[in-house]
């Protein structure tokens, strides 16, 4: 253990890459992020320097911990079902500055978790932030677990993209 960091720093802050699956599996397509994390951990050989977490709806607290930590991941990937004005199941992979510049004022917490906090992590803490968003088909008003067919089809391509761009060192 690094004595300069101390024992109180969570392991996810020490990883080089932190992948966060956001959403609530009890509300249809909103559970896309957690389902992607489950698929990644069950079907891919994840390097030790990569941490993948189902953060459910608690991403804000975790990001605050990362922002205040003396050590941080070099890259954070946020996976979520976001209304991006596309066809259900369509994916967008974008750096946070593209999203923040285009829609920071209009995104609700449900549309994109904590845009301003992610932008601050990028600008103030030099953490590379990548949003992997998939257009949901529908998010029900009441409990209805399970992804739509379009989002089920998007799981493997999203996981492949994350593995290609986060699991292997760039030369």
VEXVOKE-852761 format. One line per 8 residues: for each residue x, y, z of N, C-alpha, C, O. Coordinates in pm, 1 decimal, decimal comma. Atoms other than C-alpha are relative to their C-alpha. Layout:
BEGIN
X Y Z X Y Z X Y Z X Y Z; ...;
end
This chain:
BEGIN
84,6 -118,1 0,0 0,0 0,0 0,0 88,7 123,8 0,0 189,6 128,5 70,4; -72,8 -125,3 9,3 125,0 346,2 -86,0 -21,5 79,3 128,4 -134,5 116,5 159,9; 13,9 -70,1 -127,2 196,9 521,8 244,0 -37,2 146,2 -18,1 -90,7 207,5 74,3; 40,1 -137,7 25,2 146,5 863,2 84,1 -150,7 12,4 -19,3 -208,1 118,8 4,0; 143,2 -3,3 26,2 -210,0 772,4 -3,2 -79,6 -39,1 123,8 -181,6 22,7 154,1; 68,8 42,6 -120,5 -313,3 590,6 311,4 -104,4 -106,2 -26,5 -141,8 -130,4 -141,2; 92,9 112,0 14,1 -558,0 308,7 377,6 -144,7 41,4 -25,6 -227,7 -44,1 -56,5; 139,4 -42,8 11,1 -874,3 520,4 352,6 -44,4 30,9 -142,9 -161,4 62,1 -165,1;
36,9 -26,9 138,8 -865,7 570,3 -25,0 -63,0 -125,8 -58,8 -0,2 -231,6 -59,5; 65,1 118,3 57,6 -1116,8 336,5 -190,8 78,4 -55,5 -118,8 144,7 18,6 -191,4; -72,1 65,0 110,3 -975,1 86,0 -438,0 -39,1 55,8 -135,9 45,4 65,3 -224,8; 41,0 -52,3 130,2 -1181,1 231,0 -721,9 70,7 131,1 -34,5 86,0 163,3 -152,3; -77,0 -122,0 27,2 -990,2 559,6 -683,2 142,1 -33,9 -45,3 206,0 44,6 -115,4; -135,9 42,4 34,3 -664,5 368,8 -723,3 8,5 -65,4 -138,6 118,4 -81,5 -191,7; -5,7 65,3 131,1 -763,2 200,7 -1051,5 37,2 101,8 -106,7 14,4 221,9 -91,8; -36,1 -86,4 113,6 -633,3 338,8 -1377,3 -125,2 38,4 -78,9 -138,9 152,3 -123,5;
125,4 -22,8 72,7 -974,9 304,0 -1545,6 -115,4 -41,7 90,5 -114,4 -150,1 148,9; 119,5 26,6 -79,8 -1308,4 322,9 -1364,6 -120,5 4,3 -93,7 -147,8 106,3 -157,0; 117,9 10,6 86,3 -1617,8 205,2 -1552,5 -122,7 -4,1 90,3 -134,0 -90,7 177,0; 116,6 -14,4 -86,0 -1948,3 309,2 -1397,0 -127,4 -27,9 -77,3 -158,2 41,1 -174,5; 130,1 30,8 59,2 -2280,0 149,0 -1490,4 -108,4 68,2 80,1 -132,5 32,3 195,3; 101,5 -79,6 -68,7 -2555,9 395,4 -1401,4 -140,4 -45,0 -38,9 -165,0 -83,0 -153,4; 139,3 28,6 28,8 -2926,9 326,4 -1373,3 -63,2 -93,4 101,2 3,3 -146,9 189,9; 78,1 81,0 -92,6 -3197,5 134,0 -1195,1 -59,1 -119,0 -75,4 -145,0 -101,1 -161,8;
45,0 120,5 69,7 -3256,5 -226,1 -1308,3 -149,1 -28,9 20,3 -205,6 -111,7 -51,2; 142,7 21,1 -24,0 -3611,5 -210,7 -1169,7 -88,0 77,3 -97,0 -209,4 56,6 -99,6; 76,9 -86,2 88,2 -3717,1 42,2 -1435,3 42,3 -15,8 -145,6 93,4 77,2 -207,9; -20,3 26,7 142,1 -3677,1 -120,2 -1775,2 136,7 40,6 -51,4 239,6 1,5 3,8; -123,8 -37,7 67,5 -3416,6 37,7 -2001,4 92,6 86,0 85,7 210,2 101,4 52,8; -86,1 -77,4 -89,8 -3289,1 257,0 -1717,1 109,6 -88,8 60,0 212,0 -37,8 105,4; -98,2 93,2 -56,2 -3101,6 -55,2 -1600,3 113,0 -36,6 -94,3 190,9 -126,8 -63,4; -101,9 36,5 99,1 -2874,8 -61,5 -1907,7 142,1 3,6 57,2 218,0 -91,2 37,3;
-136,3 -12,9 -54,3 -2559,5 60,2 -1727,1 38,0 -115,9 91,5 142,7 -177,5 71,4; -31,3 114,2 -85,1 -2572,5 -201,0 -1450,4 7,5 -133,5 -75,3 90,9 -218,0 -42,8; -3,0 124,6 78,0 -2648,7 -478,5 -1703,9 130,2 -10,0 -79,3 186,1 -118,9 -92,3; -128,3 0,1 70,7 -2341,5 -377,3 -1906,6 113,1 -38,5 94,8 200,4 -116,9 57,4; -104,2 34,5 -98,0 -2124,2 -397,4 -1593,5 -4,7 -148,8 31,5 99,4 -214,2 37,7; 14,4 143,5 -26,2 -2262,4 -743,6 -1515,9 56,0 -82,0 -116,7 127,8 -179,7 -95,3; -48,7 72,2 118,4 -2190,2 -858,3 -1873,1 152,6 9,0 -10,5 218,6 -90,3 -41,1; -146,2 -17,2 3,9 -1835,8 -714,5 -1862,6 69,3 -91,3 101,2 165,3 -160,8 67,7;
-67,7 76,2 -105,5 -1747,8 -881,2 -1532,7 -15,2 -150,6 -18,4 70,8 -227,2 25,0; 21,7 143,1 19,7 -1893,7 -1218,1 -1634,9 63,9 -55,4 -127,2 89,3 -175,6 -135,4; -40,2 51,0 130,4 -1763,2 -1238,8 -1992,6 133,6 52,1 -52,8 175,6 11,9 -161,3; -126,1 -57,5 45,9 -1436,5 -1042,2 -2018,8 107,1 -18,0 106,7 78,6 -16,5 226,4; -113,6 4,6 -91,6 -1092,5 -1081,7 -1865,9 42,7 143,8 26,7 112,8 205,2 -53,7; -26,7 -138,6 -32,7 -1066,1 -747,6 -1694,1 136,4 14,0 66,3 164,3 -54,7 164,6; -131,4 -21,1 -62,4 -713,3 -625,1 -1617,3 -14,0 53,9 143,0 -114,9 115,4 177,4; 3,3 -46,4 -139,1 -629,5 -548,4 -1253,8 -13,8 150,4 12,2 -71,6 199,4 109,2;
2,3 -146,0 -7,7 -593,8 -178,4 -1330,0 -135,8 59,7 -38,3 -153,1 181,6 -35,0; 133,9 -44,1 39,5 -959,8 -160,4 -1444,2 -99,9 -42,4 107,6 -98,1 -156,3 154,3; 105,9 28,3 -97,1 -1251,2 -139,2 -1201,7 -133,2 31,7 -65,2 -154,1 143,3 -112,9; 134,4 -19,4 54,6 -1608,5 -184,5 -1324,0 -99,7 -12,5 114,1 -98,0 -110,4 188,7; 93,4 -4,1 -112,1 -1888,9 -92,8 -1084,5 -141,8 31,0 -45,8 -164,1 121,1 -126,7; 141,2 -34,1 12,0 -2266,5 -103,0 -1089,9 -25,9 102,0 110,1 -27,2 67,3 228,2; 22,2 -104,4 -99,6 -2335,4 229,5 -918,6 -147,9 34,8 13,7 -184,5 124,1 90,1; 143,6 -24,1 -10,4 -2711,0 217,8 -968,5 -32,3 146,7 -17,5 4,6 207,9 -117,7;
35,5 -141,8 4,9 -2847,7 562,3 -893,6 89,0 83,1 92,5 60,2 200,3 116,9; -86,9 -68,2 -96,0 -2564,0 654,2 -653,6 129,5 52,7 -57,7 229,6 60,6 13,5; -124,5 -42,1 64,1 -2309,2 785,1 -902,2 51,6 132,8 55,7 173,0 152,3 62,3; -44,4 -131,8 -46,9 -2299,4 1139,4 -760,4 91,9 -11,4 121,5 197,4 52,0 124,4; -83,6 14,8 -120,0 -2161,3 1034,5 -419,4 135,5 -60,9 -34,8 238,8 -17,1 15,9; -125,1 64,1 39,5 -1901,7 809,0 -579,8 89,9 99,1 -73,4 210,2 103,2 -47,6; -79,7 -98,6 73,2 -1787,7 1086,2 -816,9 54,9 107,5 93,4 165,9 156,3 72,4; -51,3 -95,7 -99,8 -1757,0 1326,6 -521,7 119,2 -58,5 74,3 217,5 11,3 99,0;
-112,9 66,6 -65,3 -1533,0 1073,9 -346,6 122,1 1,3 -91,0 232,6 30,4 -45,2; -111,1 -2,1 95,8 -1318,0 1046,2 -661,9 58,8 140,3 -8,6 180,8 156,6 -6,8; -47,6 -137,9 13,2 -1296,3 1424,6 -692,9 81,5 43,8 121,1 177,3 119,7 106,7; -69,1 -40,6 -123,1 -1182,2 1462,7 -330,5 118,9 -89,5 35,8 193,6 -58,7 128,6; -106,2 95,5 -30,9 -939,7 1169,8 -335,1 137,4 54,7 -39,6 148,8 128,2 -137,7; -135,8 -41,8 38,7 -562,2 1230,8 -337,4 52,5 -75,0 -123,1 147,9 -30,1 -186,7; -31,8 73,0 123,7 -539,1 969,9 -617,7 -131,3 -26,9 -72,6 -235,7 -47,2 -10,5; 121,5 17,9 80,1 -784,2 925,4 -903,7 30,8 -87,5 -119,9 146,1 -100,2 -161,1;
-19,9 71,1 126,2 -838,1 706,3 -1205,4 44,0 98,1 -108,4 14,6 217,5 -101,4; -36,0 -83,8 114,7 -688,0 836,9 -1527,7 -119,3 17,6 -92,1 -130,7 118,6 -161,5; 114,6 -2,8 89,7 -1011,6 757,7 -1710,2 -122,4 -52,3 73,2 -115,2 -150,8 146,6; 128,3 45,8 -50,5 -1375,3 727,4 -1607,7 -93,1 -14,7 -119,5 -108,0 77,0 -200,3; 97,2 27,5 105,8 -1627,9 568,4 -1842,6 -136,5 -12,5 66,9 -155,0 -95,2 156,1; 135,2 1,7 -54,6 -1994,5 636,0 -1764,2 -91,1 -65,8 -103,4 -103,6 -17,7 -216,0; 90,7 73,8 88,4 -2239,4 386,4 -1916,8 -142,3 21,9 51,4 -172,5 -4,8 167,7; 134,3 -32,0 -44,7 -2603,4 489,6 -1910,1 -97,0 0,3 -118,1 -56,7 16,6 -233,3;
106,7 -21,1 97,6 -2933,5 493,1 -2095,5 -36,1 147,3 8,6 -79,7 195,8 113,0; 18,5 -144,8 1,4 -2969,5 856,3 -2199,9 -84,3 37,1 -121,8 -63,4 -15,0 -231,3; 78,5 -48,1 113,6 -3226,3 1030,9 -2414,9 89,6 90,1 -83,7 114,2 205,6 -49,1; -91,0 -71,8 88,9 -2997,3 1137,4 -2698,7 -66,9 30,8 -133,6 -1,0 69,6 -230,1; 75,4 -33,8 119,6 -3271,4 1184,0 -2955,7 27,5 -91,1 -118,8 20,5 -47,5 -233,7; -29,5 97,2 105,7 -3183,5 869,9 -3152,8 -103,5 -110,8 2,6 -199,0 -106,6 80,0; 84,5 118,8 -0,3 -3351,5 542,2 -3234,8 36,9 -86,7 120,8 153,8 -91,0 159,0; -30,5 87,1 -114,4 -3381,3 299,3 -2938,7 112,0 -97,9 -33,3 110,7 -163,3 -137,5;
-114,0 89,5 16,5 -3059,4 103,5 -2898,3 120,7 64,4 -64,9 229,9 7,8 -60,3; -115,2 -67,3 61,0 -2839,9 353,1 -3085,3 93,7 49,8 108,8 51,1 96,5 214,4; -103,0 -35,9 -96,9 -2513,3 427,2 -2909,1 70,9 127,1 -41,4 84,8 156,9 -160,0; -86,5 -115,4 20,6 -2311,3 744,1 -2871,1 112,7 -12,1 100,4 89,0 -27,8 220,1; -116,6 -2,1 -85,7 -1960,2 741,3 -2733,7 62,2 137,6 -16,5 106,5 172,4 -125,9; -46,8 -137,3 13,1 -1847,2 1095,4 -2656,1 76,2 43,9 124,3 40,9 5,6 235,9; -64,5 -60,3 -116,4 -1602,1 1279,7 -2434,4 -97,5 95,8 67,7 -183,5 154,3 2,0; 95,0 -79,5 -77,5 -1781,3 1470,5 -2160,9 -4,2 144,4 -47,2 -109,2 208,1 -38,6;
2,2 -140,2 43,0 -1677,1 1808,5 -2300,4 -93,6 19,9 -119,4 -152,6 127,0 -134,0; 94,3 -10,7 111,5 -1879,1 1738,0 -2616,4 -143,0 4,8 51,8 -224,3 84,3 4,7; 134,8 4,8 -57,4 -2186,8 1653,5 -2411,1 -26,2 126,6 80,8 -132,2 188,0 68,7; 18,0 -116,9 -86,2 -2134,0 1935,7 -2161,7 -17,9 126,5 -82,4 -99,6 211,5 -47,2; 11,1 -119,3 83,3 -2088,9 2195,5 -2435,5 -134,6 5,9 -70,8 -193,0 113,2 -85,4; 123,1 2,7 78,1 -2395,6 2083,8 -2628,0 -125,2 9,8 85,7 -221,0 76,8 47,0; 125,7 14,1 -71,8 -2647,7 2013,5 -2353,6 7,7 19,7 150,1 -86,4 -18,1 220,0; -16,6 -4,9 -145,2 -2517,7 2094,5 -2005,8 -119,1 63,0 70,3 -158,8 16,0 176,9;
111,0 -66,3 -64,5 -2805,2 2327,8 -1927,1 -130,3 -75,7 -9,0 -219,8 -52,8 72,3; 128,8 63,8 20,7 -3078,3 2097,3 -2054,3 -7,8 -142,4 52,9 -116,8 -199,5 55,5; 4,3 136,9 -49,6 -2980,7 1758,9 -1910,2 -49,7 -2,2 143,5 -5,6 76,3 227,4; 41,0 23,0 -138,2 -3162,6 1643,6 -1602,2 90,5 -108,3 57,6 168,5 -169,6 -15,3; -79,6 105,8 -62,2 -3002,5 1406,2 -1354,0 -31,4 -133,3 -64,8 56,9 -217,7 -80,1; 35,1 126,8 62,8 -3196,9 1126,2 -1520,4 58,5 -12,0 -140,2 93,9 -121,8 -183,2; -50,3 4,3 137,0 -3077,5 1220,4 -1868,7 149,1 -28,9 -3,3 193,9 -106,7 -87,4; -143,1 25,6 -8,2 -2709,7 1224,2 -1777,8 44,8 29,3 142,0 26,6 140,8 190,9;
-35,5 -22,7 -140,1 -2571,7 1178,7 -1429,8 109,1 104,3 15,9 218,6 91,4 -38,9; -95,4 -97,5 -49,8 -2399,0 1482,4 -1289,0 96,1 54,9 -105,6 217,8 43,1 -91,3; -81,2 -56,2 107,8 -2275,3 1651,9 -1605,6 104,7 97,5 52,6 221,1 90,9 13,1; -95,4 -101,2 -46,9 -2115,7 1940,5 -1417,9 111,2 -63,0 83,3 226,3 -20,4 73,8; -103,9 66,6 -79,4 -1932,2 1711,4 -1174,6 97,3 -75,2 -90,2 218,0 -73,8 -65,8; -87,7 68,0 94,9 -1798,0 1503,3 -1462,3 88,5 100,0 -73,7 206,9 74,5 -95,7; -77,4 -105,0 68,1 -1688,8 1819,9 -1641,5 109,7 52,8 92,4 222,4 74,7 48,1; -100,5 -46,7 -95,7 -1510,5 1940,0 -1326,1 111,8 -102,3 19,6 228,7 -65,1 30,4;
-103,6 103,3 -10,8 -1330,4 1605,6 -1291,0 93,7 6,4 -120,0 214,5 -12,4 -106,1; -80,5 -11,0 122,2 -1211,0 1649,0 -1648,4 90,7 122,6 7,2 211,6 112,2 -13,5; -73,8 -125,7 6,2 -1104,7 2012,4 -1618,2 93,0 21,8 119,6 207,9 62,3 101,7; -77,6 -31,4 -120,5 -981,5 2039,8 -1259,2 90,4 -113,8 45,7 195,9 -89,5 104,3; -74,7 115,1 -51,1 -856,7 1687,8 -1188,8 73,0 -76,7 -110,0 139,7 -176,3 -82,3; -64,7 62,9 115,0 -731,0 1593,5 -1537,2 -35,2 -148,0 -14,9 51,0 -230,3 -46,1; 49,4 135,6 19,6 -942,4 1277,0 -1549,3 -70,2 -2,5 -136,1 -156,5 80,9 -163,6; 65,0 16,0 129,5 -1040,2 1163,5 -1898,4 -138,0 -60,7 24,0 -149,1 -166,5 86,0;
137,4 45,3 -21,4 -1420,1 1123,3 -1901,4 -61,7 -37,1 -134,0 -57,4 40,7 -229,4; 66,5 45,2 121,5 -1605,5 921,6 -2163,0 -141,0 -44,3 35,1 -161,1 -122,9 127,7; 138,4 42,9 -16,0 -1982,1 884,9 -2186,1 -31,1 -102,6 -107,3 -8,3 -79,1 -226,0; 50,3 101,4 92,2 -2115,8 566,8 -2342,7 -150,4 -4,6 25,1 -197,3 -64,3 122,1; 144,5 -14,3 -16,8 -2484,5 640,9 -2390,4 -73,9 -82,3 -103,6 -30,5 -94,8 -218,1; 87,0 74,4 90,0 -2757,8 428,4 -2541,8 -140,2 58,4 14,8 -188,5 82,8 125,4; 136,2 -52,6 0,6 -3097,4 560,8 -2642,2 -96,0 -106,1 52,3 -105,2 -214,2 -5,8; 97,8 97,6 -49,0 -3363,8 385,8 -2431,3 -123,7 -3,8 -89,4 -156,7 94,1 -156,3;
129,3 9,7 67,1 -3684,3 258,2 -2587,6 -103,8 65,3 89,6 -179,6 151,9 46,0; 91,6 -61,7 -96,5 -3882,1 342,3 -2274,8 49,9 -27,5 140,7 114,6 -128,5 168,3; -28,2 16,8 -141,9 -3836,4 391,4 -1904,7 -134,4 13,6 70,4 -193,6 121,5 72,0; 135,4 -0,7 -57,3 -4154,3 295,7 -1718,6 -9,8 87,4 124,6 89,9 115,7 191,0; 28,8 -80,1 -119,6 -4313,0 504,3 -1445,2 -5,1 -86,7 126,2 17,0 -37,7 237,0; 7,4 90,5 -114,3 -4355,2 197,2 -1222,8 97,8 -115,8 -22,5 153,6 -131,8 -131,0; -96,6 108,8 5,0 -4142,1 -105,3 -1147,9 -33,4 -97,4 -112,8 -143,3 -152,6 -119,5; 11,1 97,0 108,7 -4089,3 -319,0 -1456,9 142,3 -36,1 -42,7 196,5 25,1 -134,8;
-137,5 38,5 31,3 -3748,6 -492,3 -1465,1 12,1 -55,6 -141,9 -84,8 -105,4 -199,2; -29,4 59,6 129,3 -3588,2 -598,0 -1790,6 18,8 103,1 -109,5 -56,8 199,6 -120,2; -30,2 -90,2 110,7 -3436,9 -427,1 -2092,0 -85,3 -31,0 -122,0 -128,2 -144,6 -142,5; 66,6 18,9 128,3 -3612,5 -374,4 -2422,6 92,0 -81,6 -91,2 211,9 -92,9 -65,8; -78,5 79,5 94,5 -3498,4 -591,1 -2712,5 112,8 82,6 -61,3 223,7 31,9 -77,8; -101,7 -85,0 61,3 -3310,0 -297,8 -2869,0 120,4 19,3 92,7 234,7 18,5 46,9; -111,1 -18,9 -92,6 -3103,9 -242,3 -2553,7 70,9 -130,9 30,7 191,5 -131,1 55,7; -67,2 129,9 -17,7 -3037,9 -614,0 -2506,6 99,9 -22,2 -112,8 209,8 -72,8 -89,7;
-90,9 13,3 114,3 -2885,0 -611,8 -2855,9 120,7 93,1 10,2 224,9 65,0 -48,9; -109,3 -97,4 -12,2 -2667,3 -311,8 -2759,9 105,1 -40,0 103,6 213,9 17,5 104,9; -92,4 35,6 -108,0 -2499,5 -484,3 -2461,7 135,4 -45,6 -54,4 238,1 9,5 -14,8; -127,4 54,0 49,8 -2233,8 -682,2 -2654,6 83,1 104,6 -73,6 203,2 113,5 -47,8; -82,2 -102,2 65,3 -2126,8 -394,5 -2885,2 57,9 103,1 97,6 171,6 147,0 80,9; -50,7 -95,2 -98,9 -2095,3 -158,1 -2588,2 114,9 -62,9 78,6 217,4 1,7 100,7; -106,4 68,1 -74,6 -1890,1 -413,5 -2393,1 126,3 -16,1 -85,4 237,5 3,4 -36,4; -115,2 11,8 89,8 -1665,8 -476,5 -2694,2 72,1 133,7 -14,2 195,0 139,3 -11,3;
-59,1 -134,2 11,2 -1611,0 -102,2 -2734,6 79,3 34,3 126,2 192,1 82,8 118,1; -67,8 -30,3 -126,9 -1522,7 -62,6 -2366,8 127,3 -82,9 12,4 231,6 -29,4 50,0; -118,5 85,8 -9,5 -1283,0 -359,2 -2375,2 110,5 50,5 -93,0 225,9 61,1 -51,5; -100,5 -49,0 95,8 -1105,7 -228,7 -2688,0 63,6 130,7 44,1 182,7 152,1 21,5; -48,4 -133,9 -31,7 -1071,3 123,4 -2549,6 45,0 19,6 144,3 97,7 125,3 178,8; -34,0 -18,3 -142,3 -1012,4 61,8 -2179,5 84,5 -111,8 60,4 150,4 -90,5 162,2; -68,9 112,5 -60,9 -859,5 -280,9 -2118,7 145,4 -11,7 -41,6 225,0 -75,0 27,7; -132,6 21,7 55,4 -546,5 -254,3 -2327,4 77,6 130,1 -3,5 24,2 235,4 -38,4;
-87,4 -118,0 -0,3 -254,5 -15,1 -2293,9 22,6 48,5 -142,6 41,0 -31,5 -234,4; -34,9 -57,5 130,1 -198,7 220,7 -2583,9 151,2 9,7 -7,9 217,1 53,6 86,4; -145,9 -5,2 17,9 152,1 194,2 -2722,6 43,8 141,8 -28,4 162,8 167,2 -46,5;
end
